[in-house]
Amino acid sequence: MASIAARRLAKELKEIQTEGCPVGINLVKADNFELWWFTIEVMGESQYKGEVYTLQFRFDGQYPISSPAVQFVVTEGRQAPIHPHVYSNGHICASILGNEWSPVLSVTAVCVTLQSMLASCKKKERPIDNDRYVRNAPDNPKKTQFHYDGKCCPALIAYSIMTDMGSAITDDTV
Amino acid sequence: MMSTARVPTVNDLRVKLCYICREEEPYDAIREGPPRAWTHPCNCTLIVHEACLLDWIQSAQGGSAERAQNALKCPQCGTSYEMESRKPLVLDVLSTINKVLQRAGGVFTLISAAGVIGVMGSGVYITLTAYGAWAVRQFVGKEMFDMLLTDDPSNWPWTAFLNLPLLPLSLISSRLSTSPTLFPMLLPIVLVWPPSPVAHQWMHHEPWHKRDRPHSPRLRGWPPSPVIFGMFIAPVVKMIYRKLLHRVALHIFGANLSDAGRSSRFGLYLREGPLFIRFRANVDARPLADDEAIAAAMNGHLDANDNDDPDADANPDPAPAPVANAPANDRPQDPNAANLMAAERLIEKSASSLGRRIGGALLIPYISNMMGTLLFRISKHSHILREFLGIKQHRRLLNGLPPSVYAYPSVSASTGAVGGAAVGDGLKKLGQLLKYTVGNLWGGTKAWAELDPVWWRNTIGLGLFVVAKDCLYLAHLWLTKREIESRKIKTKDFSGVDIKELDLVPSFPILSPRPRRTSGAEIASRAFRQVDTSDGRRD
């Protein structure tokens, strides 16, 4: 029942349009139920003061059972924030996008979580293995199995790119 | 309406909102289609369609263990969901088996890797052990072998499983570490014995040749016990033989043979270290030394500055260099000795392949057996030889008794029924403690005395073989040395050379002033251009 995903996304979109986004987050586009863009900005004092980034959500037919593929947009002159858990290709190593995803989370909840992830950053730097990862990274960040280092503070120590077979299996089961 | 008459359930909510699909269902809504079951699985306010939750759990269980764990509790209050399902014991068992098998699979991978190594290792081990048993059998003869070990490994004492595989190794190592040409190992095969079950047997019955004289009327302590022979007699004999051989060689050649240690390249190189050094040295360093030694021998004398051995010094590999240097530094000053050394090297050069040494070492038991058999055949015609070899088979054959039948009754007769039974046991299971405890009581030393001492004639045979081989070697050496000493380069006249190119003595009668072949003159002129006198003439 792909319509479950569509109905839920429609509902979330309606909520955003009626109630508005949380502070610092704005909907850029949501033309369909597959690709949404938001701008995200950290309010108050932080490393990223005054910087606006764009978040991209990609949904498959299994949403919300299956987590959305979330990343920063790095095209059209947009940049990914420099952050220990954000790769320069926009991929984000955050446990709520992987192991700790729950259907109770919504698009705005994800946005707010990532916003606070940026806000709590002490030092602007890329992940240690940025270059190596970006060279081999798949297009869809969900195909990367990140290893999270701690519960609330996801850190990327190591990751493994799933093989084609592995990702196919995951896609079927998710 | 705060009465607690009834605790509200999910069905009492005015609007139900599924936290997964976010569908709402007012209590008074007119249902379309089949009703969907709602559930409140935790302790907070979240409620959910049962189907949605099951979907989510099922999907999460397909993922990582952590995800599956997360799906089984409320994302808000963290309460674990209680799931009821038809989970008969069989399913539990099957799942458990599956998990166990999964884990076992990993273990299996490890085990199979270890197994491959183990199989290869045990193959080597079995081969070595089989060789060891074969060697012992060759050396002590079938009769004694059947008594000590038998063909069935299940009768073997545990020490046999240590000693037998070590036997080929010790044979090979002895071959690699002592002079190959002068003293093939008579000893190792005997020396390997003492720790072996064979030797234990002997240890305990060492005095048999002193004690049981009345029982073996013909033998009286001859031949000596293998232990005494191996420990005391053989080394002495070997030492005497070695000195004798050197003396004979000195007599023949007028110079000493080179030391066993130095002439054995493998001994030296094994001590040098890693394998490649040996091979390298074999290929490179040694021929240099050989050629030089031969060259020196041909010169008949040595230049003092030649001792530096520039070839060896130029060798970039540091390890073989000292080895290559060695012959140069202690090269004998005596031309005769130099010739001898050159001859030794010539022979050794073509006699030092690894396969030859190892093969030769492994053939020792067979050779000694052959030689022993040969001696046995000859002994039929010589009473003295028969006595010396302590051959008893003739007598036994005369008595018409097979050896085992003959030996055992005498055992039980002398030790009594109990002792005899125990000995019978001990005989079957050599190496057991029992054997040692009754060992002293065992009059069965007679059995030993009655057994044909095949090992003795084999040892003697091997000794003779060694002597014959060394004689052959000395002969080879002598011929080679004579060949080196008799070397001359054949000289030719200048036919074919333009006579004008030669600076001849004035008294040389010039018969034909005309050059006969210009091409020959050309070559000759090029060849002689370097000679000063020739140049002078051309000017």
Chai-1 contact restraints between the chains, C-beta under 6 A:
chainA,res_idxA,chainB,res_idxB,connection_type,confidence,min_distance_angstrom,max_distance_angstrom,comment,restraint_id
A,I4,B,C21,contact,1.0,0.0,6.0,A-B,restraint_1
A,R8,B,C21,contact,1.0,0.0,6.0,A-B,restraint_2
A,R8,B,R22,contact,1.0,0.0,6.0,A-B,restraint_3
A,K11,B,R22,contact,1.0,0.0,6.0,A-B,restraint_4
A,I65,B,D55,contact,1.0,0.0,6.0,A-B,restraint_5
A,I65,B,W56,contact,1.0,0.0,6.0,A-B,restraint_6
A,I65,B,S59,contact,1.0,0.0,6.0,A-B,restraint_7
A,N99,B,E66,contact,1.0,0.0,6.0,A-B,restraint_8
A,N99,B,R67,contact,1.0,0.0,6.0,A-B,restraint_9
A,E100,B,N70,contact,1.0,0.0,6.0,A-B,restraint_10
A,S102,B,P75,contact,1.0,0.0,6.0,A-B,restraint_11
A,P103,B,I20,contact,1.0,0.0,6.0,A-B,restraint_12
A,P103,B,W56,contact,1.0,0.0,6.0,A-B,restraint_13
A,V104,B,Y19,contact,1.0,0.0,6.0,A-B,restraint_14
A,V104,B,P75,contact,1.0,0.0,6.0,A-B,restraint_15
A,T173,B,G62,contact,1.0,0.0,6.0,A-B,restraint_16
A,V174,B,S59,contact,1.0,0.0,6.0,A-B,restraint_17
